[in-house]
Amino acid sequence: VAEAAAKGEVRDIAGAKVGIIDVPSFYTAGRRDEERSTSADLRRILSDFSSQGVDIAVVDLRSNGGGSLSQAIDTTGLFIEKGPVVQVKNRDGSIETYDDPDPGIAWDKPVVVLTSIFSASASEIFAGALQDYDRGLIVGAPATHGKGTVQELMDLSSMLGQLTGDRAKGRFGGALKFTTSQFYRVNGRSTQVEGVLADVVVPSLTDDLEYREGDLPGALPHDTIPAARFKRWRGAADTEALQAASTARVKASAAFAVLAELKALRDA
């Protein structure tokens, strides 16, 4: 777990101390007294950032394909004081709301979340919650992956064995994958297909690849449910001004000019 755990570093950028946390997945492992989990590791990293006088935390989810739902909830709770984090609609249509289980906050300074088309599932729950609470600025791909459903695997051999009184058990291979529930943000919007839209879009080679959930055949459509009751953070950022400033920097950047040329060559 240590090799794949979240890691933090501090950089001086434009006169500010910026703490960058690479979060490759939402994980948990180990005994309770020596827990290695995303939320526990981030709590330690954020505490270290505070002791170093870091001004802003950047959570990098660009390669995070998801993981533990409970860890996505617990990690979100480090950045909000209290309230719902995600809603889940079950097969029978019932809706469950999962709240931040730990009152209080580990980081009350600004937060930026970096995303890509590979940020999926639990990553989208975390990013979507911080965006809904006006707690963090989402920066990166126009939208994340759009994986808002939960699947379970059923072993066909065991299932047929139960139906035939074990006569068929062990004679068939393979498994059946079926959808059991769907995730919704606290604002009521599903992360399915739509994903989490960036507040500030920064170009990338991967943005227009047909890799997102909506590009798959048979993907369930995006829909909505009623919003949960929650209290927004102290104030929303001026995302239009931030996007305009970012666009100007991209146009003036030699590195992004090379990126544009590479995209043109790839698509030629």
CORJO-V948881 format. One record per residue. N is the residue number from 1. RES is the residue in one small letter. OMEGA is omega in whole degrees, -180 to 180 (999 if undefined). BURIAL is 1 if it has 9 or more other C-alpha atoms within 8 Angstrom, else 0. D_FIRST is the distance of its C-alpha to the first C-alpha in whole Angstrom. Layout:
N;RES;OMEGA;BURIAL;D_FIRST, N;RES;OMEGA;BURIAL;D_FIRST
This chain:
1;v;-176;0;0, 2;a;-179;0;4, 3;e;-177;0;6, 4;a;-177;0;5, 5;a;177;1;6, 6;a;-179;1;10, 7;k;-179;0;12, 8;g;174;1;15, 9;e;-179;0;19, 10;v;178;1;22, 11;r;173;0;25, 12;d;-178;0;29, 13;i;177;0;30, 14;a;176;0;34, 15;g;179;0;34, 16;a;174;1;31, 17;k;-176;1;28, 18;v;177;1;25, 19;g;-177;1;22, 20;i;-179;1;20, 21;i;175;1;16, 22;d;-179;1;14, 23;v;-175;1;12, 24;p;178;1;11, 25;s;173;1;11, 26;f;-166;1;11, 27;y;171;1;8, 28;t;-179;1;8, 29;a;176;0;7, 30;g;178;0;9, 31;r;-177;0;13, 32;r;-176;0;15, 33;d;176;0;16, 34;e;-172;0;12, 35;e;167;1;11, 36;r;179;1;7, 37;s;180;1;9, 38;t;-177;1;10, 39;s;179;1;14, 40;a;-180;1;13, 41;d;179;1;11, 42;l;177;1;14, 43;r;179;1;17, 44;r;-180;0;16, 45;i;-179;1;16, 46;l;176;1;19, 47;s;177;1;21, 48;d;177;0;20, 49;f;-179;1;22, 50;s;-179;0;25, 51;s;179;0;25, 52;q;179;0;26, 53;g;180;0;28, 54;v;-176;1;26, 55;d;-175;1;29, 56;i;178;1;26, 57;a;177;1;23, 58;v;-179;1;22, 59;v;-175;1;19, 60;d;179;1;18, 61;l;-172;1;17, 62;r;178;1;19, 63;s;-176;1;16, 64;n;-179;1;15, 65;g;176;1;16, 66;g;-178;1;15, 67;g;-173;1;13, 68;s;176;1;14, 69;l;-178;0;17, 70;s;179;0;17, 71;q;175;1;15, 72;a;179;1;17, 73;i;-179;1;20, 74;d;-179;1;18, 75;t;175;1;17, 76;t;-179;1;21, 77;g;177;1;22, 78;l;-174;1;21, 79;f;176;1;24, 80;i;-177;1;26, 81;e;179;1;28, 82;k;175;1;29, 83;g;-180;1;30, 84;p;179;1;29, 85;v;-177;1;26, 86;v;173;1;26, 87;q;-178;1;29, 88;v;176;1;28, 89;k;-178;1;31, 90;n;-177;1;31, 91;r;-179;0;33, 92;d;179;0;36, 93;g;179;0;36, 94;s;-176;0;35, 95;i;176;0;33, 96;e;177;0;31, 97;t;-179;1;29, 98;y;-176;1;26, 99;d;169;1;27, 100;d;-174;1;24, 101;p;-172;0;24, 102;d;178;0;24, 103;p;-178;0;27, 104;g;-173;1;27, 105;i;-179;1;25, 106;a;-178;1;23, 107;w;-178;0;24, 108;d;177;0;28, 109;k;-178;0;28, 110;p;-179;1;28, 111;v;171;1;25, 112;v;178;1;25, 113;v;178;1;23, 114;l;-177;1;22, 115;t;176;1;22, 116;s;177;1;23, 117;i;178;1;24, 118;f;176;1;21, 119;s;-170;1;20, 120;a;168;1;20, 121;s;-178;1;20, 122;a;177;1;18, 123;s;-178;1;18, 124;e;175;1;22, 125;i;179;1;22, 126;f;-178;1;21, 127;a;-179;1;23, 128;g;180;1;26, 129;a;180;1;26, 130;l;177;1;26, 131;q;-179;1;29, 132;d;179;1;31, 133;y;-172;1;31, 134;d;-175;1;32, 135;r;-178;1;29, 136;g;179;1;27, 137;l;-179;1;28, 138;i;-175;1;27, 139;v;176;1;27, 140;g;-178;1;27, 141;a;178;1;28, 142;p;178;1;31, 143;a;176;1;29, 144;t;-169;1;25, 145;h;-180;1;25, 146;g;180;1;26, 147;k;-176;1;24, 148;g;-180;1;26, 149;t;179;1;26, 150;v;179;1;24, 151;q;173;1;24, 152;e;177;0;24, 153;l;176;0;25, 154;m;179;0;27, 155;d;-176;1;28, 156;l;-179;1;32, 157;s;180;1;33, 158;s;-179;1;32, 159;m;179;1;33, 160;l;177;1;37, 161;g;178;1;37, 162;q;-179;1;37, 163;l;-175;0;40, 164;t;180;0;42, 165;g;178;0;41, 166;d;-180;1;39, 167;r;-178;0;41, 168;a;-176;1;39, 169;k;178;1;36, 170;g;-177;0;34, 171;r;-178;0;37, 172;f;177;0;35, 173;g;176;0;31, 174;g;-178;0;29, 175;a;178;1;28, 176;l;177;0;29, 177;k;180;0;27, 178;f;-177;0;29, 179;t;-177;0;29, 180;t;-178;1;28, 181;s;-177;1;28, 182;q;-179;1;28, 183;f;174;1;27, 184;y;177;1;29, 185;r;180;1;29, 186;v;176;1;31, 187;n;176;1;33, 188;g;-179;1;34, 189;r;176;1;33, 190;s;172;1;31, 191;t;-179;1;28, 192;q;179;1;29, 193;v;-178;1;30, 194;e;-176;1;31, 195;g;176;1;28, 196;v;-178;1;28, 197;l;-179;1;30, 198;a;171;1;30, 199;d;177;1;32, 200;v;-178;1;32, 201;v;176;1;32, 202;v;-175;1;31, 203;p;177;0;32, 204;s;178;0;29, 205;l;-173;0;30, 206;t;-171;0;28, 207;d;-174;1;30, 208;d;175;0;32, 209;l;179;0;30, 210;e;-174;0;31, 211;y;-174;0;27, 212;r;-177;1;27, 213;e;-178;1;28, 214;g;178;1;31, 215;d;-178;0;32, 216;l;177;0;31, 217;p;177;0;34, 218;g;179;0;34, 219;a;178;1;32, 220;l;-177;0;33, 221;p;174;0;35, 222;h;173;1;34, 223;d;-177;0;36, 224;t;172;0;36, 225;i;178;0;36, 226;p;179;0;38, 227;a;173;1;36, 228;a;177;1;34, 229;r;180;0;36, 230;f;-178;0;34, 231;k;-179;0;35, 232;r;179;1;34, 233;w;-170;1;33, 234;r;179;0;36, 235;g;-179;0;37, 236;a;177;0;36, 237;a;176;0;36, 238;d;-173;0;38, 239;t;179;0;36, 240;e;179;0;40, 241;a;179;0;40, 242;l;178;1;37, 243;q;179;1;37, 244;a;179;0;40, 245;a;179;0;39, 246;s;179;1;36, 247;t;179;1;38, 248;a;179;0;40, 249;r;179;0;38, 250;v;-180;1;37, 251;k;-179;0;40, 252;a;-173;0;41, 253;s;176;0;38, 254;a;-180;0;38, 255;a;179;0;34, 256;f;174;1;35, 257;a;176;1;38, 258;v;178;0;36, 259;l;180;1;34, 260;a;178;0;37, 261;e;178;0;39, 262;l;178;1;36, 263;k;180;1;36, 264;a;178;0;39, 265;l;-180;0;39, 266;r;-175;0;36, 267;d;-178;0;38, 268;a;999;0;42
